[in-house]
């Protein structure tokens, strides 16, 4: 934004300091006049011959002649002292703002690693500098995450496109090849690309929190997700065990259904090769509602569990199945949970598998 040149804040503070000092000086001289000089007689007074003749009794005009030049000199000194002292004091007071402004200019050029780290005890300027440093740290982390996400997304999108191109090149080079097989493979690759694109759009939608909050019951969403994924569970030999209470919360029905579906789908796909089990439980606490999904499966370390919510994080077993996904299932769960001001906890089970808990704020009872 272009602005017209103006007076610097340092000069404004200097003039203000000098102006207040001059006003204080004038008020002081006025007080001397009001409370002292006005009681001095304006005419010469006759003296008693018996009084000691050790001086002349002053009159007001004489005192004014003596007082006025000295008062003017004092005001000039106060003006000079106020301007010089105000300029120095204003410079020292505004020095932190200069460092903050320099850091801002550095950040606008794309360098987010710079920090102000303003020394000294806590005051308004240091609070501002600390808040600015914290903002830069969050921005740097966010930009780094977005850059990783863009690189991973580009890589993931390039794979199905490259496979499609290769299939088309093979079909063009060999017209006698079975067209049905090529179409089936193209359909599978195209479906995966569509799934990835929809997942990316869903992540963007949840990140921006651009959704309307409404009353949602997590227990009903869990039932819907289980019913939808029951054929997949039966195909893979996975059984469900459900329990829980009514769990009312506020949020997006579509996003929370996606969250629940992703959790149940993840529990089905990453399970034992046969005779696996998925437990789904919902419960209400004092101020929160909880959705817990756990499953049997391979043993995981806490370090492995902590990486499962990273975007495009996939295990090797997921890549080589017909339900490989796009590596965004739990990342979407994490994003939706945070968008609803909730917490997501992943805990490895001692016997194998993982327990995933989503805790969201409970809806106020009796709210309409």
MIDRENPA-575849 format. One line per 5 residues: their letters; for each residue x, z, y of C-alpha. Coordinates in steps of 0.05 Angstrom, whole numbers. Each point is the difference from the previous one (the first is absolute). Layout:
REM MIDRENPA-575849
A	X Z Y; ...
//
This chain:
REM MIDRENPA-575849
XXXXX	0 0 0; 29 -22 67; -2 52 55; 20 -3 73; 64 39 18
XXXXX	-14 71 23; 35 63 22; 38 35 -56; -24 66 -26; 67 31 18
XXXXX	-8 -20 73; -72 25 0; 23 68 -28; 57 2 51; -46 -13 59
XXXXX	-51 50 -27; 54 53 -7; 27 -13 69; -70 -3 30; -20 67 -31
XXXXX	65 31 25; -13 -26 70; -71 27 -1; 26 67 -23; 51 0 57
XXXXX	-53 -18 52; -46 55 -27; 57 50 4; 15 -18 72; -74 2 15
XXXXX	-3 69 -29; 57 22 45; -38 -26 60; -66 30 -20; 25 68 -19
XXXXX	59 9 46; 10 -46 60; -71 2 25; 7 75 12; 60 -11 45
XXXXX	-21 2 75; 2 -65 38; 21 33 66; 57 45 19; -17 74 -3
XXXXX	20 54 48; 46 50 -32; 0 75 12; 63 19 38; 8 59 -47
XXXXX	7 -48 -59; 68 -19 -25; 22 -64 36; 33 -30 -63; -31 -68 0
XXXXX	-52 -48 26; -70 2 -31; -14 -70 -29; -62 -40 18; -37 -52 -44
XXXXX	26 -62 36; 72 22 -9; -10 15 -74; -34 -67 -10; 58 -36 33
XXXXX	48 35 -47; -45 -3 -62; -24 -72 3; 67 -37 -9; 20 46 -56
XXXXX	-68 -9 -33; 8 -76 5; 69 5 -31; -28 42 -57; -54 -52 -13
XXXXX	51 -57 0; 42 40 -50; -61 13 -43; -17 -74 0; 71 -20 -20
XXXXX	4 55 -52; -69 -17 -27; 16 -74 -8; 68 12 -32; -22 57 -44
XXXXX	-65 -35 -18; 37 -63 -20; 47 39 -45; -54 44 -30; -47 -59 -11
XXXXX	57 -38 -35; 14 58 -47; -74 11 -14; -13 -74 -14; 62 -11 -43
XXXXX	-40 11 -65; -51 -52 22; 57 -50 10; 24 12 -72; -71 -8 -25
XXXXX	-9 -65 40; 66 -26 -28; -22 16 -71; -66 -35 13; 35 -63 24
XXXXX	44 3 -62; -61 6 -45; -35 -59 34; 60 -43 -19; -13 16 -74
XXXXX	49 57 -11; -41 58 -27; 59 40 -27; 19 27 68; -19 73 14
XXXXX	1 38 66; 18 69 -29; -6 33 67; 40 66 0; -21 65 32
XXXXX	-56 49 -7; -73 -20 -8; -36 -25 62; -48 -57 18; 54 -53 1
XXXXX	30 22 -66; -69 2 -32; -10 -72 24; 68 -20 -27; -13 33 -68
XXXXX	-68 -33 -5; 31 -67 17; 54 10 -53; -54 17 -51; -39 -62 20
XXXXX	62 -44 -8; 13 30 -69; -71 -15 -22; 4 -70 29; 66 -14 -34
XXXXX	-27 24 -67; -64 -41 10; 38 -63 19; 47 8 -59; -60 9 -46
XXXXX	-34 -61 29; 63 -42 -8; 6 21 -73; -73 -14 -9; 5 -69 31
XXXXX	61 -17 -42; -34 24 -64; -65 -35 18; 36 -65 13; 36 6 -67
XXXXX	-64 17 -37; -39 -57 32; 57 -49 -12; -1 12 -75; -71 -26 -15
XXXXX	10 -57 48; 66 -20 -33; -33 5 -69; -58 -43 23; 48 -52 27
XXXXX	39 0 -65; -63 -10 -41; -23 -57 44; 69 -33 -4; -1 5 -75
XXXXX	-70 -29 -3; 20 -57 46; 63 -15 -42; -38 2 -66; -70 -32 8
XXXXX	-13 8 -75; 5 75 3; -64 40 -15; -34 6 67; -42 59 -24
XXXXX	61 43 -12; 29 -16 69; -67 16 33; -5 67 -36; 70 19 21
XXXXX	-13 -23 71; -64 41 1; 37 63 -22; 55 -10 52; -51 -15 54
XXXXX	-41 62 -18; 62 44 7; 15 -31 68; -71 14 23; 4 71 -26
XXXXX	64 11 38; -28 -29 65; -63 43 -5; 43 62 -13; 42 -15 62
XXXXX	-63 -8 42; -27 65 -28; 64 36 17; -2 -27 72; -73 20 7
XXXXX	14 71 -24; 63 7 42; -39 -15 63; -56 48 -19; -50 -52 25
XXXXX	-58 23 -42; -65 38 10; -4 70 -31; -61 16 -41; -20 52 -51
XXXXX	31 -15 -68; -3 37 -66; 65 -8 -39; -33 19 -65; -47 -60 5
XXXXX	59 -45 17; 37 25 -61; -60 -16 -44; -4 -70 30; 74 -13 -10
XXXXX	-3 24 -73; -60 -44 -14; 34 -60 30; 65 10 -38; -30 22 -66
XXXXX	9 -69 -34; 74 1 18; 7 71 -27; -35 -19 -65; 45 -61 -7
XXXXX	62 43 6; -27 57 -43; -5 50 57; -54 53 2; -28 37 60
XXXXX	-13 73 10; -37 17 64; -22 64 34; -12 25 70; -49 18 55
XXXXX	-30 -35 59; 56 -14 50; -27 -21 68; 49 -27 51; 0 -47 61
XXXXX	32 -68 -3; -5 -73 -18; -41 -11 -63; 37 -65 -15; 70 29 11
XXXXX	-14 64 -40; -29 -42 -56; 63 -42 0; 41 64 -1; -38 27 -60
XXXXX	1 -67 -37; 75 -7 10; 13 70 -27; -43 -12 -62; 29 -69 -11
XXXXX	71 27 7; -16 55 -51; -27 -51 -50; 56 -51 6; 58 50 0
XXXXX	-21 37 -62; 19 4 -73; -2 -65 -40; -59 29 -39; -43 63 -3
XXXXX	13 14 74; -43 47 42; -19 1 74; -28 64 32; -40 -7 64
XXXXX	-22 63 36; -32 13 68; -7 68 33; -18 32 66; 41 55 34
XXXXX	-12 39 64; 17 -56 50; 21 -57 -45; -22 -42 -59; 47 -20 -56
XXXXX	4 -60 -46; 48 7 -59; 18 -56 -47; 50 12 -56; 20 -39 -62
XXXXX	43 1 -61; 61 -45 -1; 75 -1 3; 36 60 28; 20 -5 73
XXXXX	49 39 42; -21 28 68; 47 -51 32; -35 -57 -35; -68 27 19
XXXXX	19 5 73; 15 -75 3; -65 -25 -31; -36 -2 67; 52 -45 32
XXXXX	-25 -70 13; 17 -52 -54; 27 55 -45; -14 -21 -71; 25 24 -67
XXXXX	27 -49 -51; -58 11 -46; -47 -21 55; 34 -66 12; -5 -23 -73
XXXXX	-75 13 -9; -60 -42 16; -18 53 52; 66 1 37; -34 7 68
XXXXX	36 -11 65; 36 66 7; -47 25 54; -50 42 -39; 26 69 15
XXXXX	27 -23 68; -71 -17 19; -23 68 -26; 52 34 43; -19 -40 62
XXXXX	-75 12 -9; 12 74 -12; 40 7 64; -50 -41 39; -53 52 -21
XXXXX	45 58 21; 12 20 -72; 58 16 -45; 25 -35 -63; 38 38 -54
XXXXX	34 -31 -61; 22 48 -55; 30 -21 -67; -35 30 -61; 46 38 -48
XXXXX	-27 -39 -60; 5 -68 36; -41 -37 50; -16 23 71; -50 41 38
XXXXX	-21 -29 68; -40 43 48; -35 -24 63; -23 54 48; -46 -19 58
XXXXX	-36 39 54; -69 22 -23; -61 -24 38; -36 54 39; -59 27 -38
XXX	-66 -19 29; 29 -55 44; -44 -60 10
//
